[in-house]
Amino acid sequence: MRLVNRRPSREAALLLAALPFVLLLLAYLFGSAARLADNPADKLLPWPSTLLESLRSLALEPDRRTGAVLLWSDTAASLGRLAAGLALATLVAALFGIAIGLVPLAGALLGSFVAALAMIPPLAVLPILLIVLGTGEASKIGLVALGTGPLLIRDLALRVRELPEELLVKAQTLGASSWHLAIRIVGPLVAPRLLDAVRLQLGPAWLFLIAAEAIAATEGLGYRIFLVRRYLAMDVILPYVAWITLLAFAGDRLLAFLGRRLFPWARSGA
């Protein structure tokens, strides 16, 4: 049997999925053991027990200076900014993406402009946002929205243009106005694609958020990582990186679940 036709069983698929994680863990344990054998005070690759103790302290013990439990206060701050930025980007994408894809005049007016916006490196705009919006929440939310919004708009506009023209023509012959086309036909049809596009933008959104928090914030996951890096506190950095990864994965799974529940007719099982 050709390799492309061989499909693993459910048990084999689970083992194959776990294998990279196991190999990564073994590589870390080997590297940590080797470095600690040479220097017991080495901070670069702490032993897992050190990581777990640090995580316990971050998750359960109040900070002496602020009184807040750092892991949860940082998580709440970061998730609030991320959710606000993605919600803003999604709303703007729904409005402008449908308009650009459906209305030729809107496409001629805004298509090239949005394409140019999508080419601007969002991190290059961060200093401008900090100057214009200040160092508060607006600049961080704005960076997430600016970094993800133009790509969402372009993706949605392309999806709208892929819709069968016959469908739109038939709706118009039945008396549908441009507004009805957008709200009753195009919107529901492209909503699953918009949700998928948001899922794909979760990774970049976290990148923009952490960059903004590293430069101008007093709390947040990105702020904490860059605060302790000067002390080479890998026992804090590594758990935070793992926690961010887990949050991003959970967000992806949540959006996938919502997609299956809201649009079962359009899901591919991803």
C-alpha positions in Angstrom: 0.0 0.0 0.0 1.3 3.5 -0.9 2.2 5.7 2.0 -0.3 8.4 1.0 -3.1 5.8 1.4 -2.2 4.5 4.8 -4.4 5.9 7.6 -3.6 5.4 11.2 -6.1 4.0 13.7 -7.5 6.2 16.4 -5.0 4.8 18.9 -2.1 5.2 16.5 -3.2 8.8 15.7 -3.2 9.7 19.4 0.3 8.2 19.8 1.6 10.0 16.8 0.1 13.3 18.0 1.8 12.9 21.4 5.2 11.8 20.1 6.5 15.3 19.2 5.6 16.6 22.7 7.2 13.6 24.4 10.4 14.1 22.3 10.5 17.8 23.2 10.0 17.0 26.9 12.8 14.4 26.8 15.1 16.8 25.0 14.4 19.4 27.7 15.0 17.0 30.5 18.3 15.8 29.0 19.5 19.4 28.4 18.5 20.5 31.9 20.2 17.5 33.5 23.4 18.2 31.6 23.5 21.9 32.4 22.7 21.3 36.1 25.3 18.7 36.4 27.9 21.2 35.2 26.5 24.1 37.3 23.8 23.4 39.9 23.0 27.1 40.0 22.2 27.3 36.2 19.1 29.3 35.4 18.7 28.6 31.7 17.0 25.2 31.9 15.5 24.8 35.4 14.5 21.3 36.5 10.8 20.6 36.2 10.3 20.6 40.0 11.7 24.2 40.0 9.2 25.2 37.3 6.3 23.6 39.1 7.2 25.4 42.4 7.5 28.7 40.6 4.1 28.0 38.8 2.5 27.2 42.2 3.8 30.5 43.6 2.6 32.5 40.6 -0.9 30.9 40.6 -1.6 30.7 44.3 0.4 33.2 46.3 -0.4 37.0 46.3 2.3 39.3 45.2 3.9 41.1 48.2 3.9 44.5 46.4 0.4 44.5 44.8 -1.5 41.8 46.7 -2.7 40.3 43.4 -2.1 36.7 42.3 0.2 37.4 39.4 -0.7 34.6 37.0 -4.4 35.3 37.1 -4.2 39.1 37.1 -1.8 39.0 34.2 -4.1 36.5 32.4 -7.2 38.6 32.9 -5.5 41.7 31.6 -4.1 40.0 28.5 -7.3 38.2 27.6 -9.3 41.3 28.0 -7.1 43.2 25.6 -7.0 40.3 23.1 -10.7 39.8 23.1 -11.4 43.5 22.7 -8.9 43.8 19.8 -10.2 40.7 18.0 -13.8 41.7 18.5 -13.1 45.2 17.0 -11.2 43.6 14.1 -14.0 41.1 13.4 -16.7 43.8 13.5 -14.8 46.0 11.1 -13.9 43.0 8.8 -17.6 42.0 8.7 -18.7 45.5 7.6 -15.9 46.3 5.2 -15.2 42.8 3.9 -18.8 42.3 2.8 -19.0 45.8 1.3 -15.8 45.4 -0.7 -16.6 42.0 -2.0 -20.3 42.7 -2.8 -20.4 46.3 -3.9 -18.2 47.1 -6.9 -18.0 50.8 -6.0 -16.8 50.0 -2.4 -14.3 47.5 -3.9 -12.9 50.2 -6.2 -12.7 52.7 -3.4 -11.4 50.6 -0.5 -9.8 47.5 -2.0 -6.4 48.9 -2.8 -6.4 50.9 0.5 -7.0 47.8 2.6 -4.5 45.8 0.6 -1.9 48.5 1.4 -2.8 48.5 5.1 -2.3 44.8 5.2 1.2 45.2 4.0 2.2 47.5 6.8 4.1 45.6 9.5 1.9 46.2 12.6 4.9 46.3 15.0 6.3 49.2 13.0 3.2 51.2 13.8 3.3 50.5 17.5 5.4 53.6 18.3 2.8 55.7 16.4 0.0 54.2 18.4 1.8 54.8 21.6 2.2 58.5 20.7 -1.3 59.0 19.4 -3.3 56.8 21.8 -1.0 56.9 24.8 0.3 54.0 26.8 -3.1 52.9 28.1 -5.3 50.1 26.9 -6.3 51.8 23.6 -2.9 51.4 22.1 -2.7 47.7 22.9 -6.2 46.9 21.7 -5.5 49.1 18.6 -2.4 47.1 17.7 -4.2 43.8 17.9 -7.1 45.2 15.8 -4.7 46.9 13.3 -2.6 43.8 13.0 -5.5 41.4 12.3 -8.2 43.5 10.8 -6.9 44.2 7.3 -6.2 40.5 6.7 -9.6 39.6 7.9 -11.2 42.1 5.6 -9.3 40.9 2.6 -10.0 37.3 3.3 -13.7 37.9 3.8 -13.9 40.1 0.6 -12.4 37.2 -1.4 -14.9 34.8 0.1 -17.8 37.1 -0.9 -16.5 37.3 -4.5 -16.3 33.5 -4.6 -20.1 33.2 -4.0 -22.0 32.0 -7.1 -23.2 35.0 -9.1 -26.4 33.1 -10.0 -27.4 33.1 -6.3 -27.1 36.9 -6.1 -28.9 37.4 -9.4 -31.8 35.1 -8.4 -32.2 37.0 -5.1 -32.3 40.3 -7.0 -35.0 38.9 -9.4 -37.1 38.1 -6.3 -36.8 41.8 -5.2 -33.8 41.7 -2.8 -32.1 45.0 -2.3 -28.4 45.5 -1.8 -29.0 45.7 1.9 -31.0 42.4 1.9 -28.3 40.7 -0.1 -25.7 41.7 2.4 -27.8 40.9 5.5 -29.9 37.9 4.5 -27.7 36.1 2.0 -24.1 37.1 1.9 -23.6 37.6 5.6 -24.8 34.1 6.7 -22.9 32.4 3.9 -19.5 34.0 4.7 -19.9 34.0 8.5 -18.2 30.5 8.8 -15.3 31.8 6.7 -14.9 34.8 9.0 -14.8 32.6 12.1 -12.1 30.4 10.5 -10.1 33.6 9.6 -10.3 34.7 13.2 -9.0 31.3 14.3 -6.0 31.7 11.9 -5.3 35.2 13.3 -5.1 34.1 16.9 -1.4 33.5 16.7 -0.5 36.9 15.2 -2.9 38.6 17.6 -1.0 37.1 20.6 2.2 38.2 19.0 1.0 41.8 18.7 -0.4 41.8 22.2 2.7 40.6 23.8 4.8 43.1 21.9 2.6 45.9 23.1 2.6 44.7 26.7 6.4 44.4 26.6 6.8 48.0 25.7 4.0 49.8 27.6 2.1 48.0 30.3 2.0 47.5 34.1 0.4 44.0 34.0 -0.2 41.3 31.5 1.5 38.1 30.3 3.8 39.8 27.9 4.7 42.5 30.5 5.6 39.8 33.1 7.8 37.9 30.7 9.9 40.9 29.6 10.0 42.2 33.2 11.7 39.1 34.6 14.0 38.5 31.6 16.6 40.9 33.1 16.9 38.4 36.0 17.2 35.4 33.7 14.1 34.0 35.5 13.4 31.1 33.2 11.4 29.5 36.0 8.9 32.3 35.4 9.3 32.8 31.6 8.9 29.1 30.6 5.6 28.6 32.6 4.2 31.8 31.2 5.1 30.8 27.6 3.5 27.4 28.2 0.4 29.1 29.7 0.1 31.5 26.7 0.4 28.5 24.4 -2.4 26.7 26.3 -4.6 29.8 26.2 -4.1 30.2 22.5 -4.9 26.5 21.9 -8.0 26.7 24.1 -9.1 29.8 22.1 -8.7 28.0 18.9 -10.7 25.0 20.1 -13.4 27.3 21.5 -13.8 29.0 18.1 -13.9 25.6 16.4 -16.6 24.4 18.8 -18.6 27.6 18.2 -18.3 27.0 14.5 -19.6 23.5 14.7 -22.5 24.6 16.8 -23.4 27.8 14.9 -22.7 26.6 11.3 -22.9 22.8 11.3 -23.6 22.8 7.5 -20.3 24.5 6.8 -17.9 22.7 9.1 -15.1 20.5 7.7 -14.3 18.9 11.2 -11.1 21.0 11.7 
